[in-house]
Structure formats: C-alpha cells, structure tokens
C-alpha cells in the first residue's frame, strides 16, 4: 500500500519502489511543480515532486508521484515503523 503525499516528510526514511526493486530512501526535499499542459483547465495546477537519496548507493533520485513510497521505516537499515 502506498503512502499518501501528505504523510511524506523531509528527513524521514521510507521503503520505495525503484527499478522493480524495493529500496530504502531518505526524503531530501519536496517541491511543488506546475503542470506542463498550458491549457485553461490545467493552469495553476501543481503537484509535489520528491527528491530522495537511495541509502544503499547514495544515488539521488526524483520521484514524481507518491505511489512509489511503500511504507515509513525507523532507520536507513529498513526497519519498519
């Protein structure tokens, strides 16, 4: 089950899906990004973009949807809350 976007906090650890694997990530930043569609219907619509770090490889990633987050974990070793 995915974590809701409103439940994701900066600095916390989560299990997430990436390249068909489940990894532990730390959320570094959450920024609002506007829509690429410039029609009247979508004007002013924003959505959160999540900048995270893979704790196993230290690779920085960008998640455009909160559905990639599976569950909160207590530490970067992957222990669930």
C-alpha positions in Angstrom: 0.0 0.0 0.0 1.4 3.4 -1.0 1.9 6.3 1.4 -0.1 9.4 0.8 1.7 12.5 -0.3 0.5 14.5 2.8 2.2 11.8 5.0 5.7 12.1 3.5 8.1 14.3 5.5 11.5 15.7 4.7 14.3 13.9 6.5 12.4 10.7 7.1 13.2 7.2 5.7 10.8 5.2 3.6 10.7 1.9 1.6 10.1 2.7 -2.1 9.9 1.0 -5.4 12.7 1.8 -7.9 13.7 -0.3 -11.0 11.5 -3.2 -9.9 13.3 -3.3 -6.5 12.3 -2.2 -3.0 14.9 0.2 -1.6 15.3 2.4 1.5 15.3 6.1 0.7 15.6 9.4 2.7 13.5 12.3 1.5 15.7 15.3 0.9 13.2 17.8 -0.4 9.6 18.2 -1.5 8.9 20.9 -4.1 5.8 21.9 -5.9 5.9 21.7 -9.7 3.5 23.1 -12.2 1.7 21.3 -15.0 3.4 21.1 -18.4 0.0 21.4 -20.1 -0.8 25.1 -20.5 -4.5 24.8 -21.3 -7.0 26.8 -19.3 -8.1 23.7 -17.5 -4.7 22.9 -16.0 -3.5 26.5 -15.5 -2.1 26.9 -12.0 -2.3 23.2 -11.1 0.7 22.0 -9.1 1.8 18.6 -7.7 4.6 17.6 -5.4 7.9 16.2 -6.6 10.0 14.2 -4.1 13.8 14.4 -4.2 15.2 11.4 -2.4 18.5 9.6 -1.7 18.9 5.8 -2.1 20.6 4.8 1.2 22.3 1.7 -0.3 24.0 3.5 -3.2 23.8 7.2 -2.1 22.3 7.9 -5.6 19.9 10.9 -5.7 16.6 10.2 -7.3 13.5 12.2 -8.2 10.0 10.7 -7.7 7.2 12.4 -9.5 4.5 10.5 -7.6 3.9 9.4 -4.0 2.8 6.0 -5.1 6.4 4.9 -5.2 6.6 5.1 -1.4 5.5 1.9 0.2 6.0 2.4 4.0 7.8 4.5 6.6 10.8 2.9 8.2 12.5 3.8 11.5 16.1 3.9 10.2 18.1 3.6 7.0 18.6 -0.1 7.5 15.0 -0.7 6.5 13.3 -1.5 9.9 9.6 -0.7 9.6 7.8 1.6 12.0 
